[in-house]
Amino acid sequence: MRRFTTILVIVLLAVPCMSGMGSAVAADVGSVHLPLVKAGRERPLVAIVADNGGTETTDLIVPYSVLKMADVADVVIVSIHPGPVSLMPALKIQADKTMLAFDAAHPDGADIVIVPAMHDSGNEAVIAWVRHQSGKRAVVVSICEGAWIAARAGLLDGRAATTHWYAFDKIASAFPKTRWLRDQRYVFDRGVMTTTGVTASIPASLALVEALAGRSKAKATAAKLGVENWTAAHESAPFRLTAWGMWLVARNFLSFWKHETLAIPVMDGFDEIALALSADAWSRTYRSQAIATSAKGPVASRYGLVLIPDRATDTGTVQLTLNGTTGSAHALDRTLKEMAARYGDATADLVALQLEYVR
């Protein structure tokens, strides 16, 4: 989900709670079926598209890392233009190729295109590129509010789909030709996959691993992550914005004298999923902003993601550690526990709500 902006803190006071919509589910929408790899390739080519001006942190990093960890595909991060990609609400990375360079190198297109949520979900360059890739028979996977881009590319008309709880009613109203489903963490319908909120990126990525390489490979990858299952089962009803939540957003945001910067030192080989989940969560409290620090400039993660640190040192900031010991996916639970101790359970619950995660 795109991070609530300053203006939205005020607008939220007028936003009604999410109303119920269709929850009838076709028998196969939770099963992912992928076509054969395009001719001339030994294994699938996955392109994760990124808007340099703002792409959701976890939506991008989790699929990248899970697919790399499983070693079931060639994974490339593709940006609109050269230069850094600013992630939201935290971190900055370097993409592997621009759209122009990718198209020149791969005229037949990708096998799978992953579309994270973006700050500008109406960016015509991204929409046109995703539509173009779909026209070349790429499977399109939208994570969270990446569904806006898939919908605007015309890929969801006549299909079943889902998205983040906060956007659900609005996107359903804007695109009535789509059958919008609740109570499904991810939905697959004829070559297009959509997911619910930010943390759905982990089970959705594991579902892709299973579709690409089988159940055993997915189980082995899930075990490394510390994940027990990746089914599409999901209960949507608990995720809604209450008056208490709106009041808490306003209170935390307006208590500017309590705001703080939290530094996460990183070095080559860092756990990109643990970093993404931690930095993403800490930057949604309305009291804190997480940054990455390193004295050596750009830093490469364990699977080759190039991170551009926000600062060389963490002088004058509160320092955090990733503490990755029992599986990357547990980083969020650890972060929310630390957050509750620092800011209270209510703030931790607010962050979990934004991430569409059951704390």
N, C-alpha and C positions, 0 to 999 in steps of 0.2 A: 504494500500500500504506500502511495506517495505520502511523505511525512506531512502532518498537519502544518500549515504555514501560520505566520503571525496573524494574518487576516482571518484565517479559519477559526482561531481561538474565539473570535467574536461571533463568527457565523454559526459556529456549533450550537450556540444557545437557541438557534431557531430550527435546528435540524431534528426532525422527528425520529423516533426509534424505528429500526428497520421493520417493515411489515412482512408478513409471511407471503411467499409465492410458491409456485409449483414445486413439489417435492417428488412427484412421480418419476421413477427412474427406469429407463430401458434396461433390459437384462445385460447388455454388453458394454455400457458406457464406462464401466470401471476396468475394462480389459483393454490393454494396449496391444495393437497389432501393427507391425511395421512392415513396409514393403522390402523387397530385396535391395541390396546395395546397388547403386548405379554402376553401369558397366565400366570396367577399367579400374575399379577400386578393390583393394583387398579387404577394406573395412569401412564402416560408415564415416562420413564427414559431417561433423556437427558444428554449426555456426551459431554463436551466441551474440545477438545483435545488441549494440550499446549506443546510446545517445551521449556524446561527450558532455553535454550540458546537465545531465542528471539521470542516472540509472540506479534502480534500487539495489542496495548492497547485497543482501542475502539472495535475492532473486537471481542475480548474476553469478555470484561466487559459488553457491552450493551446487548447481548443476555442473559447473565447470569442474569442481573438485571431485564430485562423486563419479562422474564419467571418466575423469583422468585416473582416479583411484582404481576403478574397476578395469581400466585399460581395455575398453571395448570399442573405442572410437577415436578418431582424430578430432580434437576439439580446438576451435579457433574463436577468439573474441574479435568481433568485427564492429568497428566504430564508423560513424558518419564521416569524419574527417581526421587527419593526423592530429597527434597530441594526446594529452592525458584525458582520461574519462573520469569525471567527477561522479562518485557514487553518493547515494542519498539513503540515509541521513549522515553517513560517515564514510571516510576513506577515499582514496584516489588510486587508479590503476592505469597501466598502459595497455592498450589493445594490441592484438597481433597484426591485424590488417585493417585497412579501410574498406568500405564497401566496393570502391572502384578497383582496388587491388585484388580483393577476393574474387570479384566477377571476372577479372582478367585471368587470374590463376585457375579458376574453376568455372568455365563457361557452362558446364552442365548443371551448376548449382549445387547446393548442399543436399545431403540426405535428410537432415533434421535441422530446423531453425528454431532456436529457443529465444523467446521474446520476454524479457523481464518487464516489470512496471517501469515507467519512465516519467520524468518530470513533465515533459511535453508529450502527452499521449496523442496529440494531433499533428505531430511532426510529419510532414508530407514525405520527406526523404526516407524515413523509417517505414512508413506505411507502404509506400511504393515499392521499396526493396523487399519487404516481407511478401507483398502480393506477387512480385516478380519471382521470388524463390518458390512460392507455392505453385505458380504456373509452371515451374520446372519440376514439379512433383515432389517437392520437399515436404516432409511432415512438419507442421508448425505446432510448437508447444508454447503457449502463453502461460507465464507464471504470474499469479496474483492479478493486479490490474493491467498486466500486459494484454489482458483480454480486450481492452479498449482499442489497441492497435490491430489485433486480429479482427475485431468487429469492423473497424473502419476500413480495413483492407478487403472487406466483403467476404471473409472466410467463415463467418459464423452463421450466415443466413441459412435457415433450414436445418441447422445442426443443434444438438444439445450442448450446453456449455455451463460454466460456472465462473465465479470470480470472488474477490475479497468481499466479506460481508458488508463493508462500509459502502462499496460502490454498487452493490447488487441491484437495488431498486432503481438507481439512476440509469445504469447501463441497460437494464431490462426495459425501461421506458423508452430509451433512445433506440434500441434495436429489438423491436417486437417480433421480428421474423425468426429470432433465435429462441429455442426452448431452454430457458434458464432454470437450472436445477440447484436446489439446496441439498444438504445432507450428503454431498459427494465431495471428497477432498480433491479428487481430480476426475475429469470427464474426458473420454476419448470417443470421438465420433468422426468416422470416415476421414482419417488423416489429419485431424486437428485435435489437439489436447489442450485443455484449460484447467486451471487449478484455483483453489480458494486462496486464503491469505499467505503471507510471506513464508511461514514455516512449512507450508505444503510442498515447498521446493524439495525437501528431503525425500518424503515418500514418492513424489512424482519422479524424481531422478532415479530412485531405486526401481520404480516400475519400468522406466526406460531401459535400465540395465537388464532387467529380467526379459524384456521384449527383445533386446539385442543379443543376449548371451545365455539366457536360460535362468531357471530358478536357483540353481546351485551357485552361480556367479553372483546373483543378487543377494543370496543369503550370506555369502562370504563377505561381500562389500558391506552389507548391513551390520554384520558382526564387528567389523573394523570401526564402524561409526558408532556402535553402541545402540543400534536400533533393532527392536524386536520384530516389528512388522511394518509393512508399507501398503496396507490395503487402502481402498478408496473410501472406506467407511468414515463418516464424519457427522457430528451433530452440530447443526448450524444455529439452533435456537439460543444457546447461551451467549452468542456474540452479538451484542447490540449496545448502542450508546445510551447510557442512562443519564438522568439529571445529575446524579452524583459524579459520574465520569466527567461530564462537562464542567462541573464546578471544580473538580480536581485539576483538570487541564488549566483552567483559568488561574487557580491558586498557585500552581507550580510555575506557570509562565510569568505571572506578575510578581512573584517573589524573587526579583532579579538579584537581590543582594545574596541569595543563597545559591545562585548558579555557579557551576564550576566546570573546569576542563579536566578530563580524565585521560591521561597518557598511557598508551599501550606500547611498550618497547617491542620492536620486532627485529629479527635477524634472518639471514638466509635459511631456508628450510622451515619457516614458520608454518603452522597449521592454519590454512586459509579459512576453513570452515569455522574453527573456534574463534578466529579473529572476527570474521563477518558477523557471527551470532552475537558476540560480546559487544562489538562496536555499534552494531545496529541497535541492540537493546538499550545500551547506556545512552544513546543519542535520541531516545524517544521519551525520556522522563519529563521533559520540559524544565529540567533542572540541571542537566549535564550534557556535555558534548564530548564524545570520545575522539581521540586523535591517535594516529600511529606515529611513532618516533623511531629514528635510526640515524646514526652518525655517518653511515656510509652511502647515503643517497638511495636510489632505487634498490629494492630488495626482492629476491625471488623466493616464492613459497615452495613448499615441498613438491608441488606438481607444476611449477613453472609460471605461476601467476606473478606478474611484475607489479609490485606495490610501490607507489611514490609516497614516501613519508610526508606527513604534514609539517614536522619539525625535525631538526637534527638531534635535539635533546629534549628532555622532559622537565627542564628547569622551571620551577614555579607552578607546577601542576601536580595533581594527585596521580600517583603511579599505580597502574593495574598490572596484573599478570594473567596470561592465558590459562595456566595450570592445566594443560591438556594431558590427562593421564588415563582416562577410562573411556575414550571414544569422543570424537569431535562433537557429535550431536548433544552430548551432555553439557557442553559449554553454556547453552542457554539456561538450563536448570541452575547451574552454578551461578551464572550472572544474576538471574532473578532472585536467588537466595541472598546474594551479596547486596543487591539493590534493596530488598526488603529490609535488611539490617541497617542500610544507610539512610534510606528515604521513607521506609514504612511499607507495609503490605499493600496499601491502596495504590501506591505508585507502581509497584511491581505488577499488580493486577492490571493496571492501565496499560502498561507496556505489553503484557501478554495478550491483552485484548487487541491491540494494534497489530500484533504479529499473528493473530488468530491462532493462539496457542493455549491449550488447557494447562494452567499452572498447577 
